[in-house]
Amino acid sequence: MNRSDRRHSTRTTHTSRTTGTTRTTARRYVRLAAVSAAVLLAAGAGGSALAVPPPDAAHPAPRAAAAQSARHQPDDARLSGSAKLRRTDGDDVRFSFDARFRQDETPDKARGTFAFRHVGKTRSGWAKGRIDCLVTGGKVAVASGIVTATDVANLKGKRVGFSVHDLGPGRADRLGYSWASTNDPTVTKDLPKCVSSAPFETVERGDFTVVPWAAPES
C-alpha cells in the first residue's frame, strides 16, 4: 500500500469512527430526551392529579402578590390545599384554596385564590376566583370569594362561599359550599362575605390545611 492509499485508508477509518461516534451520541441524546420526556409527563400527571382545571387557572402569582406572600408568617390564619371529593355517582369534583391573612388583620382582609371543577355524566363546569374573606377557628375554615373566570353561565362576578374541616393526618377532611341547598352557585343572590354551608362533603383524595386565627379577646 502506497502513501496515498494509506492516507485514504486513514481518512476513511477516521470518518467511519467520527460517523459512528456521532450516531452513538445522537442515539444517546434521543434516549435521554425520551427519558426526560417520560419523567416530565409522569411528573405532570402526578402534579395535576389534584389540580383544578382549566390549565389557565395556574397563572403565576403577580409580583405584588408574591411580595405580599413573603411577608406572611407560619402562624397566619390560613386555608390551603387541594382535594377530590368522594362521590358515589362517579362525578369528579375538586376544590383548591390558597387564602390567608395576618394575625394582626381582620378576616375581610384575607386574600388568595380558589378554584373548583365538577365533571359529571350530564353536565360539567369550572370556576376560579379571588378570596375576599376568611375566618378560621380551630381546624374549621369558612371563606368566600368572587368568581373571576368560569365556563358556567351567569356565574362570573358572583360571590360564592366555602367551608372546610381539617381533620388532620390520616383522616378524610370535609368540605361544604354556599350552593349546597340549591345545587347551583348562580342562584345565590347577594351572598354576604364568609358565608357557606356546613362541611358535609367528604374528601376522597387530597388534603386541606387550616391554621386558626388568634381572634382578639373582646
C-alpha positions as CSV (number, residue, x, y, z in Angstrom):
1,M,0.0,0.0,0.0
2,N,1.5,3.3,-1.0
3,R,1.3,6.6,1.0
4,S,-1.7,7.8,-0.9
5,D,-3.6,4.6,-0.2
6,R,-2.6,4.8,3.5
7,R,-3.8,8.4,3.8
8,H,-7.1,7.5,2.1
9,S,-7.5,4.4,4.4
10,T,-6.7,6.6,7.5
11,R,-9.2,9.2,6.4
12,T,-11.8,6.6,5.8
13,T,-11.3,5.0,9.1
14,H,-11.3,8.4,10.9
15,T,-14.5,9.3,9.1
16,S,-16.2,6.0,10.0
17,R,-15.2,6.4,13.6
18,T,-16.5,10.0,13.6
19,T,-19.7,9.0,12.0
20,G,-20.1,6.1,14.4
21,T,-19.4,8.3,17.4
22,T,-21.9,10.9,16.1
23,R,-24.6,8.3,15.6
24,T,-23.9,6.9,19.1
25,T,-24.0,10.3,20.6
26,A,-27.2,11.1,18.7
27,R,-28.8,7.9,19.9
28,R,-27.8,8.8,23.5
29,Y,-29.4,12.2,23.1
30,V,-32.6,10.6,21.7
31,R,-32.7,8.2,24.6
32,L,-32.0,11.0,27.1
33,A,-34.7,13.1,25.5
34,A,-37.2,10.3,25.6
35,V,-36.4,9.5,29.2
36,S,-36.6,13.2,30.1
37,A,-40.0,13.5,28.4
38,A,-41.3,10.4,30.2
39,V,-40.2,11.9,33.5
40,L,-41.8,15.2,32.7
41,L,-45.0,13.5,31.7
42,A,-45.0,11.4,34.8
43,A,-44.4,14.5,37.0
44,G,-47.1,16.4,35.2
45,A,-49.5,13.6,35.7
46,G,-48.7,13.4,39.3
47,G,-48.7,17.1,39.8
48,S,-52.0,17.6,38.1
49,A,-53.8,14.7,39.9
50,L,-55.3,17.2,42.3
51,A,-55.1,20.4,40.3
52,V,-58.2,22.1,39.4
53,P,-58.6,22.8,35.6
54,P,-58.7,24.7,33.4
55,P,-55.0,25.0,32.6
56,D,-55.2,28.8,32.5
57,A,-56.1,28.8,36.2
58,A,-52.5,28.1,37.0
59,H,-51.1,31.5,36.3
60,P,-48.0,32.5,38.3
61,A,-48.7,35.0,41.1
62,P,-48.1,38.7,40.2
63,R,-45.1,40.3,41.8
64,A,-47.2,42.3,44.2
65,A,-48.9,39.2,45.4
66,A,-45.6,37.3,45.7
67,A,-44.1,40.2,47.7
68,Q,-47.2,40.2,50.0
69,S,-46.9,36.4,50.5
70,A,-43.3,36.8,51.5
71,R,-44.5,38.9,54.5
72,H,-46.8,36.2,55.8
73,Q,-45.8,34.2,58.8
74,P,-46.3,30.5,59.5
75,D,-49.0,31.2,62.2
76,D,-51.1,33.4,59.9
77,A,-54.7,32.3,59.6
78,R,-54.8,30.2,56.5
79,L,-56.8,27.8,54.3
80,S,-54.8,25.9,51.7
81,G,-54.7,22.7,49.8
82,S,-56.5,20.7,47.0
83,A,-58.7,17.7,47.1
84,K,-61.1,15.5,45.2
85,L,-64.4,14.8,46.8
86,R,-65.9,11.3,47.4
87,R,-68.8,10.8,45.1
88,T,-70.7,7.5,44.7
89,D,-72.2,8.7,41.5
90,G,-68.8,8.8,39.8
91,D,-68.7,12.5,39.3
92,D,-65.3,14.2,39.5
93,V,-65.5,17.2,41.9
94,R,-62.4,19.0,43.0
95,F,-61.6,22.1,45.1
96,S,-58.4,24.1,45.6
97,F,-57.7,27.0,48.0
98,D,-54.8,29.3,48.9
99,A,-56.0,32.0,51.3
100,R,-54.7,33.7,54.3
101,F,-54.4,36.9,56.4
102,R,-52.1,38.0,59.1
103,Q,-52.9,37.7,62.8
104,D,-52.9,41.5,63.2
105,E,-55.5,41.8,60.4
106,T,-59.3,41.0,60.2
107,P,-61.0,38.3,58.2
108,D,-62.2,40.7,55.5
109,K,-58.5,41.5,54.7
110,A,-57.9,37.9,53.6
111,R,-56.5,37.4,50.2
112,G,-55.8,34.5,47.9
113,T,-57.4,32.3,45.3
114,F,-59.9,29.4,44.9
115,A,-60.9,27.1,42.1
116,F,-63.3,24.3,41.7
117,R,-64.4,21.8,39.0
118,H,-67.3,19.4,38.6
119,V,-67.2,16.9,35.8
120,G,-70.4,14.8,35.7
121,K,-72.2,12.5,33.3
122,T,-74.7,15.1,32.2
123,R,-73.0,18.4,33.0
124,S,-69.7,19.9,33.8
125,G,-68.3,23.3,34.9
126,W,-65.3,25.0,36.4
127,A,-64.6,28.3,38.1
128,K,-61.8,30.2,39.8
129,G,-61.6,33.5,41.7
130,R,-60.2,35.7,44.4
131,I,-60.8,35.3,48.1
132,D,-62.4,38.3,49.8
133,C,-62.9,36.8,53.3
134,L,-61.6,34.0,55.5
135,V,-62.4,33.0,59.1
136,T,-60.6,30.1,60.8
137,G,-61.4,28.7,64.3
138,G,-59.6,25.6,65.5
139,K,-59.4,23.4,62.4
140,V,-62.5,24.8,60.7
141,A,-62.4,27.5,58.0
142,V,-65.1,29.5,56.2
143,A,-64.2,31.5,53.2
144,S,-65.8,33.4,50.4
145,G,-64.6,34.9,47.1
146,I,-65.6,36.5,43.8
147,V,-65.6,34.3,40.6
148,T,-63.3,35.9,38.1
149,A,-63.3,33.2,35.4
150,T,-65.7,30.3,34.6
151,D,-67.5,28.4,31.9
152,V,-70.7,28.5,33.8
153,A,-73.2,31.0,32.5
154,N,-74.2,33.9,34.9
155,L,-71.6,32.9,37.5
156,K,-68.7,35.3,36.7
157,G,-68.6,38.2,39.2
158,K,-70.7,36.5,41.8
159,R,-69.7,35.6,45.4
160,V,-69.5,32.0,46.5
161,G,-68.7,30.6,49.9
162,F,-66.8,27.5,51.2
163,S,-66.3,25.7,54.5
164,V,-63.5,23.2,55.3
165,H,-62.9,21.0,58.3
166,D,-59.3,19.9,58.5
167,L,-59.4,16.6,60.4
168,G,-55.6,16.1,60.4
169,P,-53.2,13.4,59.0
170,G,-54.7,10.1,58.1
171,R,-58.3,11.3,58.2
172,A,-60.5,12.5,55.4
173,D,-61.2,16.2,55.6
174,R,-64.7,17.6,54.9
175,L,-65.9,20.5,52.7
176,G,-69.1,22.5,52.1
177,Y,-70.2,25.3,49.8
178,S,-72.7,28.0,49.7
179,W,-74.9,26.4,47.0
180,A,-75.4,23.1,48.8
181,S,-79.2,23.6,49.1
182,T,-79.7,24.8,45.5
183,N,-77.1,22.7,43.7
184,D,-76.5,25.8,41.6
185,P,-74.0,28.6,42.5
186,T,-75.5,31.1,40.2
187,V,-78.8,31.4,42.1
188,T,-77.3,32.5,45.4
189,K,-78.3,36.2,45.5
190,D,-76.3,38.8,47.4
191,L,-74.3,36.3,49.5
192,P,-72.5,38.1,52.3
193,K,-68.8,37.6,52.9
194,C,-67.7,34.4,54.8
195,V,-71.0,32.5,54.5
196,S,-71.2,28.9,53.5
197,S,-73.0,25.6,54.4
198,A,-71.7,23.1,56.9
199,P,-68.8,21.0,55.6
200,F,-70.9,18.0,54.6
201,E,-68.9,16.5,51.7
202,T,-66.0,14.0,52.4
203,V,-62.6,14.2,50.8
204,E,-61.6,11.1,48.9
205,R,-58.1,12.1,47.9
206,G,-56.0,15.2,48.8
207,D,-55.7,17.4,51.9
208,F,-56.7,20.8,53.2
209,T,-54.7,22.7,55.9
210,V,-56.4,25.2,58.3
211,V,-54.4,27.4,60.6
212,P,-56.6,29.0,63.3
213,W,-57.0,32.8,63.7
214,A,-56.0,34.1,67.1
215,A,-59.0,36.4,67.3
216,P,-58.5,39.3,69.7
217,E,-60.4,38.9,73.0
218,S,-63.4,41.2,73.5
